[in-house]
Amino acid sequence: MADLDSNMRQTTLTAALKLRARGLQAMRAFFDAADYLEVETPIRIPAPAPEAHIDPEPCGRAFLQTSPELCMKRLLAAGYPRLYQICRCFRQGERGRRHLPEFTLLEWYTAHRDYRHMMNQTEALVKHVAQTLGRGGQLHFQERQIDLQEPFERLRVDDAFRMFAGGTPEAALSDGCFDEIVGCTIEPRLGWERPVFLYDYPAACAALARLKPDQPTRAERFELYIGGIELCNGFSELNDPEEQRRRFLDELQARQQAGRPASPLPERFLAALDRMPPATGNALGVDRLMMLLADTLTIDDVTAFVPEEL
């Protein structure tokens, strides 16, 4: 009966899967027109980037990638200035209305640019995909009209905490509730009139991002929110190998304190980092963008197969 129910669900996905295919074509057209090189990098890697709250999926003596970031940055270091990739990524324990343990990520990098350029480019990409899929300047989502014509709003993390949480990021970090406040109090309120870039995160929340030169307690990191959904995570890239090693060790220590398994350091990535030029990168959840364009709150509605059907 479970197999029958699964097969029946696939018969209801025709419109969503066609929307998804056209969306992927639009993404590729956007980057191809801007002279970006589409690349493929290994899914199975010996060492992921250590992150305190993301658990990689073991695969023999290696791991399935949580993102293609490390290999793509090595390509930046090898002299490729504009790169993009659409690929499958894997994270343990992520299953819910907006999460899958195996998901599709669009990731891209631009040398000699910073996170402000990336915010502008991300806005142009989202507008291009929406326009190509016939959404025009208005995105209809959950009985609301989200304006895509006007410039996307930009909101500092400090201001968001003051407006919606009545506190500061530092206080939330000290109390161990920063992620909870962002996810439960701030995120649901963002991006309902027009999309919102939430930017300038505390340095402690940006393990791979460059710090602001004039405000080193803040990192040049942003996330985009539309209809209360986090769509992407981008930043100006850190290219100091010693600082990056120190941050990785901090992340590994946090994992150890939380009782999470450790992984080896990505030594070949660290060895290449001092050759990587200043750059900016972004990782955008393709499944979530398709959710928005399909006007659904459930990631299953835009996915051909979910784990329970395999």
Order of alpha helices (4+ residues) and beta strands (2+ residues): alpha-alpha-beta-beta-beta-beta-alpha-beta-beta-alpha-beta-beta-beta-alpha-alpha-alpha-beta-beta-beta-beta-alpha-alpha-beta-alpha
